[in-house]
């Protein structure tokens, strides 16, 4: 397949703007990783008018897709799980062009998974977990059991991804296969929810009790990225200052509910600062 596609990617390889090219062929058991294409070509470039450009090809009754991605966007995808398949492509793909060992070094960093990257990813997944679980609880209390069940499944998925990150691995698309091996307790929660013969109301009620403990026990570790940033200054933070912090931008949409959860857990405390209004205060936040 590489021989057939060589004329397609050779032009890219000859450009000084190209950092590396890798190829991933479809595996029957994991067709979705390549979007059901027979082959993926990932071309990483320094810069481009479009951060992400895709071309589709067909040859000999086979299909190929070439993704041309800027280095900055690729880093964002890796750090935030913005496009989850790309980690699979990078780890499983074969390097067919590598300028100054760019891809070889990137693959090595993915295997090492530095602590700073893991902390950010954990914060993103934990914030999503808190929001999803809270919404599930509200729907359950309002007797919207089917919707609550959907959100409970989503919550367990975030919990599973968090469990994988805690063990130092990147969550893959087939995350439950990973969790079954490395965190049987979380896998058992999912199994009980899916396979239980209890009525849906009872099933969700039991899962909420178990999930509540699983979330509480992970609170400080899951939110450590945010807590470490908040410790950088002695003064309390306004929500606005935290929201625009460059390292928090990847989970700002869930920042408010995450802070409220940490306040309830007595990990973060609120400080009230006077305003010009009578008995109206700015609500600020500080790690206890």
SULCOR-V954173 format. One record per residue. N is the residue number from 1. RES is the residue in three letters. SS is DSSP state (H for helix, E for strand, C for the rest). OMEGA is omega in whole degrees, -180 to 180 (* if undefined). D_LAST is the distance of its C-alpha to the last C-alpha in Angstrom with 2 decimals. Layout:
n=N res=RES ss=SS omega=OMEGA d_last=D_LAST
n=N res=RES ss=SS omega=OMEGA d_last=D_LAST
This chain:
n=1 res=UNK ss=C omega=179 d_last=58.34
n=2 res=UNK ss=H omega=180 d_last=57.14
n=3 res=UNK ss=H omega=-179 d_last=60.77
n=4 res=UNK ss=H omega=-174 d_last=61.18
n=5 res=UNK ss=H omega=-176 d_last=58.01
n=6 res=UNK ss=H omega=179 d_last=58.52
n=7 res=UNK ss=H omega=-179 d_last=60.33
n=8 res=UNK ss=H omega=-174 d_last=57.38
n=9 res=UNK ss=H omega=-178 d_last=54.69
n=10 res=UNK ss=H omega=179 d_last=56.92
n=11 res=UNK ss=H omega=179 d_last=56.92
n=12 res=UNK ss=H omega=-178 d_last=53.10
n=13 res=UNK ss=H omega=-179 d_last=53.19
n=14 res=UNK ss=C omega=-179 d_last=55.60
n=15 res=UNK ss=C omega=179 d_last=53.25
n=16 res=UNK ss=C omega=180 d_last=51.22
n=17 res=UNK ss=C omega=-176 d_last=48.43
n=18 res=UNK ss=E omega=-180 d_last=47.97
n=19 res=UNK ss=E omega=-179 d_last=45.44
n=20 res=UNK ss=E omega=178 d_last=46.26
n=21 res=UNK ss=E omega=173 d_last=47.80
n=22 res=UNK ss=E omega=-177 d_last=47.33
n=23 res=UNK ss=E omega=175 d_last=49.11
n=24 res=UNK ss=E omega=179 d_last=48.05
n=25 res=UNK ss=E omega=-177 d_last=50.77
n=26 res=UNK ss=C omega=171 d_last=50.36
n=27 res=UNK ss=C omega=-174 d_last=49.89
n=28 res=UNK ss=H omega=-177 d_last=51.45
n=29 res=UNK ss=H omega=-179 d_last=48.64
n=30 res=UNK ss=H omega=-176 d_last=45.98
n=31 res=UNK ss=H omega=-175 d_last=47.90
n=32 res=UNK ss=H omega=-180 d_last=44.95
n=33 res=UNK ss=H omega=179 d_last=43.37
n=34 res=UNK ss=H omega=-179 d_last=46.25
n=35 res=UNK ss=C omega=180 d_last=46.54
n=36 res=UNK ss=C omega=172 d_last=49.80
n=37 res=UNK ss=C omega=179 d_last=51.32
n=38 res=UNK ss=C omega=-177 d_last=53.32
n=39 res=UNK ss=E omega=173 d_last=51.64
n=40 res=UNK ss=E omega=170 d_last=48.70
n=41 res=UNK ss=E omega=178 d_last=49.01
n=42 res=UNK ss=E omega=-179 d_last=45.75
n=43 res=UNK ss=E omega=-180 d_last=46.47
n=44 res=UNK ss=E omega=-177 d_last=43.65
n=45 res=UNK ss=E omega=178 d_last=44.53
n=46 res=UNK ss=C omega=-178 d_last=43.12
n=47 res=UNK ss=C omega=-180 d_last=43.57
n=48 res=UNK ss=C omega=176 d_last=45.47
n=49 res=UNK ss=C omega=175 d_last=46.27
n=50 res=UNK ss=C omega=180 d_last=44.58
n=51 res=UNK ss=C omega=-177 d_last=41.36
n=52 res=UNK ss=E omega=-178 d_last=42.70
n=53 res=UNK ss=E omega=-175 d_last=46.39
n=54 res=UNK ss=E omega=174 d_last=48.10
n=55 res=UNK ss=E omega=178 d_last=51.79
n=56 res=UNK ss=E omega=-179 d_last=53.51
n=57 res=UNK ss=E omega=174 d_last=56.66
n=58 res=UNK ss=E omega=-179 d_last=59.25
n=59 res=UNK ss=E omega=177 d_last=61.76
n=60 res=UNK ss=C omega=-179 d_last=63.93
n=61 res=UNK ss=C omega=176 d_last=62.38
n=62 res=UNK ss=E omega=-179 d_last=58.90
n=63 res=UNK ss=E omega=177 d_last=55.96
n=64 res=UNK ss=E omega=176 d_last=53.60
n=65 res=UNK ss=E omega=176 d_last=50.71
n=66 res=UNK ss=E omega=179 d_last=49.74
n=67 res=UNK ss=E omega=178 d_last=46.23
n=68 res=UNK ss=E omega=-170 d_last=45.95
n=69 res=UNK ss=E omega=177 d_last=42.31
n=70 res=UNK ss=E omega=-179 d_last=40.86
n=71 res=UNK ss=H omega=-179 d_last=38.62
n=72 res=UNK ss=H omega=180 d_last=35.73
n=73 res=UNK ss=H omega=179 d_last=35.90
n=74 res=UNK ss=H omega=179 d_last=36.27
n=75 res=UNK ss=H omega=179 d_last=33.08
n=76 res=UNK ss=H omega=178 d_last=31.20
n=77 res=UNK ss=H omega=-178 d_last=32.73
n=78 res=UNK ss=H omega=-175 d_last=31.72
n=79 res=UNK ss=H omega=-173 d_last=28.10
n=80 res=UNK ss=H omega=-175 d_last=27.50
n=81 res=UNK ss=C omega=-178 d_last=30.17
n=82 res=UNK ss=C omega=175 d_last=31.85
n=83 res=UNK ss=C omega=-166 d_last=35.23
n=84 res=UNK ss=C omega=-176 d_last=34.76
n=85 res=UNK ss=H omega=-173 d_last=38.39
n=86 res=UNK ss=H omega=177 d_last=38.28
n=87 res=UNK ss=H omega=175 d_last=36.40
n=88 res=UNK ss=H omega=180 d_last=39.22
n=89 res=UNK ss=H omega=-176 d_last=41.77
n=90 res=UNK ss=H omega=-177 d_last=40.38
n=91 res=UNK ss=H omega=-175 d_last=40.02
n=92 res=UNK ss=H omega=-175 d_last=43.30
n=93 res=UNK ss=C omega=178 d_last=45.41
n=94 res=UNK ss=E omega=179 d_last=48.15
n=95 res=UNK ss=E omega=178 d_last=48.08
n=96 res=UNK ss=E omega=171 d_last=51.39
n=97 res=UNK ss=E omega=-176 d_last=50.64
n=98 res=UNK ss=E omega=180 d_last=48.06
n=99 res=UNK ss=H omega=178 d_last=48.05
n=100 res=UNK ss=H omega=177 d_last=46.82
n=101 res=UNK ss=H omega=-180 d_last=45.18
n=102 res=UNK ss=H omega=-178 d_last=42.57
n=103 res=UNK ss=H omega=179 d_last=42.45
n=104 res=UNK ss=H omega=179 d_last=42.73
n=105 res=UNK ss=H omega=179 d_last=39.63
n=106 res=UNK ss=H omega=177 d_last=37.77
n=107 res=UNK ss=H omega=180 d_last=38.72
n=108 res=UNK ss=H omega=179 d_last=37.49
n=109 res=UNK ss=H omega=178 d_last=34.04
n=110 res=UNK ss=H omega=178 d_last=33.86
n=111 res=UNK ss=H omega=-179 d_last=34.75
n=112 res=UNK ss=H omega=180 d_last=32.15
n=113 res=UNK ss=C omega=-176 d_last=29.41
n=114 res=UNK ss=C omega=-177 d_last=27.06
n=115 res=UNK ss=H omega=-179 d_last=23.41
n=116 res=UNK ss=H omega=179 d_last=22.36
n=117 res=UNK ss=H omega=-180 d_last=24.64
n=118 res=UNK ss=H omega=-179 d_last=23.47
n=119 res=UNK ss=H omega=178 d_last=19.77
n=120 res=UNK ss=H omega=-179 d_last=20.91
n=121 res=UNK ss=H omega=179 d_last=23.27
n=122 res=UNK ss=H omega=179 d_last=20.78
n=123 res=UNK ss=H omega=179 d_last=18.47
n=124 res=UNK ss=H omega=-178 d_last=21.66
n=125 res=UNK ss=H omega=-179 d_last=22.86
n=126 res=UNK ss=H omega=179 d_last=19.63
n=127 res=UNK ss=H omega=177 d_last=19.31
n=128 res=UNK ss=H omega=178 d_last=23.00
n=129 res=UNK ss=H omega=-180 d_last=22.60
n=130 res=UNK ss=H omega=-179 d_last=20.06
n=131 res=UNK ss=H omega=-177 d_last=22.40
n=132 res=UNK ss=H omega=-179 d_last=25.50
n=133 res=UNK ss=H omega=179 d_last=24.34
n=134 res=UNK ss=H omega=180 d_last=23.28
n=135 res=UNK ss=H omega=177 d_last=26.66
n=136 res=UNK ss=H omega=-179 d_last=28.45
n=137 res=UNK ss=H omega=180 d_last=27.04
n=138 res=UNK ss=H omega=179 d_last=28.16
n=139 res=UNK ss=H omega=178 d_last=31.58
n=140 res=UNK ss=H omega=-179 d_last=32.00
n=141 res=UNK ss=H omega=177 d_last=31.32
n=142 res=UNK ss=C omega=178 d_last=33.88
n=143 res=UNK ss=C omega=174 d_last=36.33
n=144 res=UNK ss=C omega=-167 d_last=36.64
n=145 res=UNK ss=H omega=-180 d_last=36.82
n=146 res=UNK ss=H omega=177 d_last=38.40
n=147 res=UNK ss=H omega=178 d_last=35.88
n=148 res=UNK ss=H omega=179 d_last=33.04
n=149 res=UNK ss=H omega=178 d_last=34.75
n=150 res=UNK ss=H omega=-179 d_last=34.86
n=151 res=UNK ss=H omega=176 d_last=31.14
n=152 res=UNK ss=H omega=176 d_last=30.45
n=153 res=UNK ss=H omega=179 d_last=32.57
n=154 res=UNK ss=H omega=179 d_last=30.66
n=155 res=UNK ss=H omega=179 d_last=27.29
n=156 res=UNK ss=H omega=178 d_last=28.72
n=157 res=UNK ss=H omega=176 d_last=29.95
n=158 res=UNK ss=H omega=178 d_last=26.51
n=159 res=UNK ss=H omega=179 d_last=25.28
n=160 res=UNK ss=H omega=179 d_last=28.30
n=161 res=UNK ss=H omega=178 d_last=27.66
n=162 res=UNK ss=H omega=180 d_last=24.08
n=163 res=UNK ss=H omega=178 d_last=25.61
n=164 res=UNK ss=H omega=179 d_last=28.13
n=165 res=UNK ss=H omega=180 d_last=25.62
n=166 res=UNK ss=H omega=179 d_last=23.66
n=167 res=UNK ss=C omega=176 d_last=27.02
n=168 res=UNK ss=C omega=-179 d_last=27.51
n=169 res=UNK ss=C omega=171 d_last=30.16
n=170 res=UNK ss=C omega=175 d_last=30.84
n=171 res=UNK ss=C omega=178 d_last=31.27
n=172 res=UNK ss=C omega=179 d_last=34.95
n=173 res=UNK ss=C omega=178 d_last=36.76
n=174 res=UNK ss=C omega=-169 d_last=37.90
n=175 res=UNK ss=H omega=-177 d_last=34.35
n=176 res=UNK ss=H omega=174 d_last=35.29
n=177 res=UNK ss=H omega=177 d_last=37.78
n=178 res=UNK ss=H omega=-175 d_last=35.01
n=179 res=UNK ss=H omega=-180 d_last=32.69
n=180 res=UNK ss=H omega=-179 d_last=35.59
n=181 res=UNK ss=H omega=-169 d_last=35.87
n=182 res=UNK ss=H omega=177 d_last=32.32
n=183 res=UNK ss=C omega=-176 d_last=30.34
n=184 res=UNK ss=H omega=-179 d_last=32.87
n=185 res=UNK ss=H omega=178 d_last=30.38
n=186 res=UNK ss=H omega=178 d_last=29.30
n=187 res=UNK ss=H omega=-179 d_last=32.98
n=188 res=UNK ss=H omega=177 d_last=33.98
n=189 res=UNK ss=H omega=-179 d_last=31.82
n=190 res=UNK ss=H omega=-179 d_last=33.64
n=191 res=UNK ss=H omega=-180 d_last=36.96
n=192 res=UNK ss=H omega=180 d_last=36.56
n=193 res=UNK ss=H omega=-176 d_last=35.81
n=194 res=UNK ss=H omega=-171 d_last=38.78
n=195 res=UNK ss=H omega=-177 d_last=41.29
n=196 res=UNK ss=C omega=177 d_last=40.59
n=197 res=UNK ss=C omega=176 d_last=43.55
n=198 res=UNK ss=C omega=172 d_last=41.48
n=199 res=UNK ss=C omega=-174 d_last=41.69
n=200 res=UNK ss=H omega=180 d_last=39.18
n=201 res=UNK ss=H omega=-179 d_last=37.32
n=202 res=UNK ss=H omega=-179 d_last=36.89
n=203 res=UNK ss=H omega=-179 d_last=36.05
n=204 res=UNK ss=H omega=180 d_last=33.14
n=205 res=UNK ss=H omega=179 d_last=31.87
n=206 res=UNK ss=H omega=180 d_last=31.81
n=207 res=UNK ss=H omega=-180 d_last=30.18
n=208 res=UNK ss=H omega=178 d_last=27.36
n=209 res=UNK ss=H omega=-180 d_last=26.54
n=210 res=UNK ss=H omega=-179 d_last=26.62
n=211 res=UNK ss=H omega=180 d_last=24.77
n=212 res=UNK ss=H omega=179 d_last=21.95
n=213 res=UNK ss=H omega=-178 d_last=21.34
n=214 res=UNK ss=H omega=179 d_last=21.88
n=215 res=UNK ss=H omega=-179 d_last=19.33
n=216 res=UNK ss=H omega=-177 d_last=16.59
n=217 res=UNK ss=C omega=-179 d_last=17.31
n=218 res=UNK ss=C omega=-169 d_last=16.97
n=219 res=UNK ss=H omega=-176 d_last=13.83
n=220 res=UNK ss=H omega=178 d_last=11.67
n=221 res=UNK ss=H omega=-179 d_last=14.97
n=222 res=UNK ss=H omega=-178 d_last=16.34
n=223 res=UNK ss=C omega=-174 d_last=13.60
n=224 res=UNK ss=H omega=178 d_last=13.07
n=225 res=UNK ss=H omega=179 d_last=15.27
n=226 res=UNK ss=H omega=-177 d_last=13.18
n=227 res=UNK ss=H omega=179 d_last=9.81
n=228 res=UNK ss=H omega=177 d_last=11.91
n=229 res=UNK ss=H omega=-179 d_last=13.40
n=230 res=UNK ss=H omega=180 d_last=10.37
n=231 res=UNK ss=C omega=-177 d_last=9.56
n=232 res=UNK ss=C omega=176 d_last=13.19
n=233 res=UNK ss=C omega=-178 d_last=12.83
n=234 res=UNK ss=C omega=-179 d_last=11.08
n=235 res=UNK ss=C omega=176 d_last=12.03
n=236 res=UNK ss=C omega=-180 d_last=10.57
n=237 res=UNK ss=E omega=166 d_last=12.61
n=238 res=UNK ss=E omega=179 d_last=15.36
n=239 res=UNK ss=H omega=-179 d_last=16.40
n=240 res=UNK ss=H omega=179 d_last=19.65
n=241 res=UNK ss=H omega=178 d_last=18.33
n=242 res=UNK ss=H omega=-176 d_last=16.50
n=243 res=UNK ss=H omega=-177 d_last=19.65
n=244 res=UNK ss=C omega=178 d_last=21.97
n=245 res=UNK ss=C omega=-173 d_last=20.15
n=246 res=UNK ss=C omega=-178 d_last=22.97
n=247 res=UNK ss=C omega=-179 d_last=21.05
n=248 res=UNK ss=C omega=-172 d_last=19.62
n=249 res=UNK ss=H omega=-176 d_last=23.07
n=250 res=UNK ss=H omega=176 d_last=24.04
n=251 res=UNK ss=H omega=180 d_last=21.76
n=252 res=UNK ss=H omega=-179 d_last=21.46
n=253 res=UNK ss=H omega=180 d_last=23.53
n=254 res=UNK ss=H omega=-175 d_last=20.93
n=255 res=UNK ss=H omega=-176 d_last=17.83
n=256 res=UNK ss=H omega=-178 d_last=17.66
n=257 res=UNK ss=H omega=177 d_last=17.92
n=258 res=UNK ss=H omega=178 d_last=15.45
n=259 res=UNK ss=H omega=180 d_last=12.70
n=260 res=UNK ss=H omega=179 d_last=13.87
n=261 res=UNK ss=H omega=-179 d_last=13.82
n=262 res=UNK ss=H omega=175 d_last=10.21
n=263 res=UNK ss=H omega=179 d_last=9.47
n=264 res=UNK ss=H omega=-180 d_last=12.06
n=265 res=UNK ss=C omega=178 d_last=10.74
n=266 res=UNK ss=C omega=176 d_last=7.50
n=267 res=UNK ss=C omega=175 d_last=5.81
n=268 res=UNK ss=E omega=177 d_last=5.34
n=269 res=UNK ss=E omega=178 d_last=5.92
n=270 res=UNK ss=E omega=175 d_last=9.28
n=271 res=UNK ss=E omega=-179 d_last=10.89
n=272 res=UNK ss=E omega=-179 d_last=14.66
n=273 res=UNK ss=E omega=-176 d_last=17.03
n=274 res=UNK ss=E omega=173 d_last=20.66
n=275 res=UNK ss=C omega=178 d_last=23.42
n=276 res=UNK ss=C omega=180 d_last=27.18
n=277 res=UNK ss=C omega=179 d_last=27.42
n=278 res=UNK ss=C omega=-180 d_last=27.71
n=279 res=UNK ss=C omega=174 d_last=24.59
n=280 res=UNK ss=C omega=-173 d_last=23.29
n=281 res=UNK ss=E omega=168 d_last=19.89
n=282 res=UNK ss=E omega=177 d_last=18.24
n=283 res=UNK ss=E omega=-179 d_last=15.20
n=284 res=UNK ss=E omega=-171 d_last=12.59
n=285 res=UNK ss=E omega=-179 d_last=9.33
n=286 res=UNK ss=E omega=177 d_last=6.25
n=287 res=UNK ss=E omega=-179 d_last=3.81
n=288 res=UNK ss=C omega=* d_last=0.00
